[in-house]
Amino acid sequence: MSEILDNWRAGQGLPGVLVIDGHTHVGEWPHGANFDTVQEMAAGAAAVMDANGVDAACVMAGGYMWNGTDYRLGNDILMELTARLPQRIIPFAHVNPNDHLDAVLDELQRVQAAGMRCIKLLNAYQDYPGDGPNLMALYRFAADRNMLILNHSWTNQEMDRIARQFPSVDFIFGHYGSRQDELLRELPNVYANIWGIGSLGFLERGIRGVGPEKFLFGSDAFMNPISVGIGLVVYADIPDRHKRLILGLTQARLLEKVGALPAALKEQYKL
């Protein structure tokens, strides 16, 4: 029996369960635009989180990752959004590694000085290798300043090299697939966000092979329904203690390690 599943089925949400959506986006995207203004982002994001029992969300701003756009504008939007919802929005800054290295490092310094402690990469969309020189410099920046990194994807070969070279940095695959299991088992600083629709039982198989502490809940909201991402966890045939880890406790530990966990969550859940 699962109390978490019973409550969810009964329409009672997830009472007493820390829930952090570790993979969300706000703003305009070619395949899923949402929220036209920062004010609308704040109101809409809070409403969606409230409706689904989500305490906080790790957020990247808009479609500013495309080559030819100004990623700094996305970070500005994210900082304004975080100021409106400081206890619920956990900002993940973005840069384009195709830019000059000085510009990339300047932007990282700017957002870090503004309080951002996490980075979201989308280099696969930008046609830049995950272990290219500008990203290796970014990983060094993150290691020197204790920052957390989420990426849409790395190759296994890239991640093996990067995680071993920067063991103090925690790295999160944005989309879990079983091909990553060996890395998740072997490398203590590598994690996987589970967003994606795998074959039936994919999460249960991953937990048996890797352990529950390496998986993080995510929904790719606010382009996709948060409830779909939650459903992957609450309906999984795993113990509630594992569901609690995946829904929020492990993400909270990683965020707290870099100083990005909202104080209200620490107080509410005695973390």
C-alpha positions as CSV (number, residue, x, y, z in Angstrom):
1,M,0.0,0.0,0.0
2,S,1.1,3.5,-0.7
3,E,-0.2,6.4,1.3
4,I,1.2,8.8,-1.3
5,L,-0.7,7.1,-4.1
6,D,-3.9,6.8,-2.1
7,N,-3.9,10.5,-1.3
8,W,-3.2,11.4,-4.9
9,R,-6.0,9.2,-6.2
10,A,-8.4,10.7,-3.6
11,G,-7.7,14.2,-4.8
12,Q,-5.9,15.2,-1.6
13,G,-2.7,16.1,-3.3
14,L,0.6,15.2,-1.6
15,P,0.1,16.3,2.0
16,G,3.3,16.2,4.1
17,V,5.5,15.4,1.1
18,L,8.2,17.8,0.0
19,V,7.7,18.2,-3.8
20,I,10.3,20.1,-5.9
21,D,9.9,20.0,-9.6
22,G,13.5,19.8,-10.7
23,H,12.9,20.6,-14.4
24,T,10.7,23.5,-15.6
25,H,10.7,26.4,-18.0
26,V,8.9,29.7,-18.3
27,G,8.4,32.1,-21.2
28,E,8.2,31.7,-24.9
29,W,9.3,28.4,-26.6
30,P,8.7,27.4,-30.2
31,H,7.0,24.2,-29.1
32,G,5.2,25.4,-26.0
33,A,4.9,29.1,-25.2
34,N,3.6,30.0,-21.8
35,F,3.2,33.3,-19.8
36,D,3.7,36.5,-21.7
37,T,4.9,38.7,-18.8
38,V,6.8,38.2,-15.6
39,Q,3.7,39.1,-13.6
40,E,1.7,36.5,-15.5
41,M,4.6,34.0,-15.0
42,A,4.5,34.5,-11.2
43,A,0.7,34.2,-10.9
44,G,0.5,31.3,-13.3
45,A,3.4,29.3,-12.0
46,A,2.1,29.6,-8.4
47,A,-1.4,28.6,-9.4
48,V,-0.1,25.5,-11.3
49,M,2.1,24.5,-8.4
50,D,-0.7,25.0,-5.9
51,A,-3.1,22.9,-7.9
52,N,-0.6,20.0,-8.0
53,G,0.9,20.1,-4.5
54,V,4.3,21.3,-5.7
55,D,6.2,23.3,-3.2
56,A,8.9,24.8,-5.5
57,A,10.2,24.6,-9.0
58,C,13.7,24.7,-10.5
59,V,13.2,27.1,-13.5
60,M,15.0,28.2,-16.6
61,A,13.7,31.2,-18.6
62,G,12.3,31.0,-22.1
63,G,13.6,30.4,-25.5
64,Y,16.7,32.5,-25.1
65,M,19.0,29.5,-25.5
66,W,18.7,29.6,-29.3
67,N,21.8,30.7,-31.3
68,G,21.4,34.3,-32.2
69,T,19.4,35.2,-29.1
70,D,20.6,37.1,-26.0
71,Y,20.6,34.6,-23.2
72,R,21.2,37.5,-20.7
73,L,17.6,38.6,-21.3
74,G,16.3,35.2,-20.2
75,N,18.4,35.5,-17.0
76,D,17.0,39.0,-16.4
77,I,13.5,37.6,-16.6
78,L,14.3,34.8,-14.3
79,M,15.8,37.1,-11.7
80,E,12.6,39.3,-11.8
81,L,10.4,36.2,-11.5
82,T,12.5,34.9,-8.5
83,A,12.1,38.3,-6.8
84,R,8.3,37.8,-7.0
85,L,8.3,34.2,-5.7
86,P,11.5,33.9,-3.8
87,Q,10.4,30.9,-1.7
88,R,9.0,28.9,-4.7
89,I,11.2,29.7,-7.7
90,I,14.7,28.3,-7.8
91,P,16.5,30.0,-10.7
92,F,18.8,28.1,-13.1
93,A,20.8,30.5,-15.1
94,H,21.6,29.8,-18.8
95,V,24.5,30.8,-21.1
96,N,25.3,29.9,-24.7
97,P,28.7,28.3,-24.9
98,N,29.1,29.4,-28.6
99,D,29.6,33.0,-27.3
100,H,33.1,34.3,-26.5
101,L,34.4,32.8,-23.3
102,D,34.9,36.2,-21.7
103,A,31.2,36.9,-22.3
104,V,30.1,33.6,-20.9
105,L,32.2,34.0,-17.8
106,D,31.0,37.6,-17.3
107,E,27.4,36.5,-17.4
108,L,28.1,33.6,-14.9
109,Q,29.7,36.1,-12.6
110,R,26.8,38.5,-12.9
111,V,24.1,35.9,-12.1
112,Q,26.2,34.4,-9.4
113,A,26.6,37.8,-7.8
114,A,22.8,38.2,-8.0
115,G,22.3,35.1,-6.0
116,M,21.9,32.3,-8.6
117,R,23.5,29.1,-7.5
118,C,22.4,26.7,-10.3
119,I,23.0,26.5,-14.1
120,K,20.8,24.9,-16.8
121,L,22.6,24.0,-20.1
122,L,21.0,23.2,-23.5
123,N,24.2,22.9,-25.6
124,A,22.6,20.0,-27.6
125,Y,20.2,22.6,-29.1
126,Q,23.2,24.9,-29.7
127,D,25.4,22.4,-31.5
128,Y,28.1,22.7,-28.9
129,P,29.8,19.6,-27.4
130,G,29.2,19.0,-23.7
131,D,33.0,18.8,-23.1
132,G,34.0,21.7,-25.4
133,P,36.5,24.2,-24.0
134,N,33.9,26.9,-23.0
135,L,31.8,24.4,-21.1
136,M,34.9,23.0,-19.4
137,A,35.6,26.5,-18.3
138,L,32.0,26.8,-17.1
139,Y,32.4,23.6,-15.0
140,R,35.5,25.0,-13.5
141,F,33.6,28.2,-12.6
142,A,30.9,26.1,-11.0
143,A,33.5,24.0,-9.0
144,D,35.2,27.1,-7.7
145,R,31.9,28.7,-6.7
146,N,29.9,25.7,-5.5
147,M,27.2,25.6,-8.2
148,L,24.8,22.9,-9.4
149,I,24.5,22.0,-13.1
150,L,21.5,20.5,-14.9
151,N,21.8,19.8,-18.7
152,H,19.3,18.6,-21.2
153,S,21.8,16.0,-22.2
154,W,25.4,14.9,-22.3
155,T,26.8,11.8,-24.0
156,N,28.0,9.1,-21.6
157,Q,31.5,9.7,-22.7
158,E,31.3,13.4,-22.0
159,M,29.7,12.9,-18.6
160,D,32.3,10.3,-17.6
161,R,35.1,12.7,-18.3
162,I,33.4,15.8,-16.8
163,A,32.2,14.3,-13.6
164,R,35.6,12.7,-12.8
165,Q,37.4,16.0,-13.5
166,F,35.1,18.0,-11.3
167,P,34.1,15.7,-8.5
168,S,32.8,18.5,-6.2
169,V,30.1,19.5,-8.7
170,D,26.8,17.7,-8.9
171,F,25.6,17.1,-12.5
172,I,22.0,16.2,-13.4
173,F,20.9,14.7,-16.7
174,G,17.8,16.5,-17.7
175,H,16.1,13.4,-19.2
176,Y,16.7,9.9,-17.7
177,G,17.3,6.9,-19.9
178,S,18.6,3.5,-18.9
179,R,21.7,4.0,-21.0
180,Q,22.9,6.3,-18.1
181,D,22.6,3.6,-15.4
182,E,26.3,2.7,-15.4
183,L,27.3,6.3,-14.9
184,L,24.7,6.8,-12.2
185,R,26.0,3.7,-10.3
186,E,29.7,4.6,-10.6
187,L,29.8,8.4,-10.3
188,P,28.6,9.8,-6.9
189,N,28.1,13.3,-8.3
190,V,25.9,12.3,-11.3
191,Y,22.0,12.3,-11.0
192,A,19.1,12.0,-13.4
193,N,15.9,13.9,-13.7
194,I,13.2,11.4,-14.7
195,W,11.2,13.5,-17.1
196,G,10.3,11.5,-20.2
197,I,7.9,8.7,-21.0
198,G,9.7,5.5,-20.9
199,S,8.5,1.9,-21.3
200,L,6.3,0.5,-18.6
201,G,8.3,0.0,-15.4
202,F,11.3,2.1,-16.5
203,L,11.6,3.9,-13.2
204,E,11.3,0.7,-11.2
205,R,14.0,-1.0,-13.3
206,G,16.2,2.1,-12.9
207,I,15.8,2.0,-9.1
208,R,16.6,-1.7,-8.9
209,G,19.8,-1.1,-10.9
210,V,21.0,2.2,-9.5
211,G,19.1,3.0,-6.3
212,P,16.4,5.6,-5.6
213,E,18.7,8.3,-4.4
214,K,19.9,9.1,-7.9
215,F,16.5,10.1,-9.4
216,L,14.8,13.4,-9.3
217,F,11.2,14.4,-10.2
218,G,10.7,16.7,-13.1
219,S,7.9,17.6,-15.5
220,D,9.3,19.9,-18.1
221,A,6.5,22.3,-17.1
222,F,5.2,24.8,-17.7
223,M,5.1,23.6,-21.2
224,N,3.8,20.2,-20.0
225,P,1.4,19.3,-17.2
226,I,3.2,18.9,-13.9
227,S,0.7,16.1,-13.1
228,V,2.2,13.9,-15.7
229,G,5.7,14.1,-14.1
230,I,4.2,13.5,-10.7
231,G,2.3,10.5,-12.0
232,L,5.5,8.8,-13.0
233,V,6.5,8.8,-9.3
234,V,3.3,8.3,-7.4
235,Y,2.1,5.4,-9.5
236,A,5.5,3.7,-9.5
237,D,5.6,0.3,-7.8
238,I,8.2,1.5,-5.2
239,P,8.0,2.2,-1.4
240,D,6.8,5.6,-0.3
241,R,10.3,6.3,1.2
242,H,11.7,6.1,-2.3
243,K,8.9,8.3,-3.7
244,R,9.7,10.9,-1.1
245,L,13.4,10.9,-2.1
246,I,12.5,11.3,-5.8
247,L,9.7,13.9,-5.3
248,G,11.8,16.3,-3.4
249,L,14.2,15.2,-0.7
250,T,17.2,14.4,-3.0
251,Q,16.7,17.6,-4.9
252,A,16.5,19.5,-1.7
253,R,19.8,18.0,-0.6
254,L,21.5,19.0,-3.8
255,L,20.1,22.6,-3.6
256,E,21.0,23.0,0.1
257,K,24.6,21.9,-0.8
258,V,24.9,25.0,-3.0
259,G,22.9,27.3,-0.9
260,A,19.8,27.4,-3.2
261,L,17.2,25.7,-1.1
262,P,14.5,28.2,-0.1
263,A,14.4,28.9,3.7
264,A,10.7,28.4,3.9
265,L,11.0,24.8,2.7
266,K,13.8,24.1,5.2
267,E,11.6,25.4,8.0
268,Q,8.4,23.7,6.8
269,Y,9.9,20.3,6.3
270,K,12.6,20.5,9.1
271,L,15.4,20.0,6.6
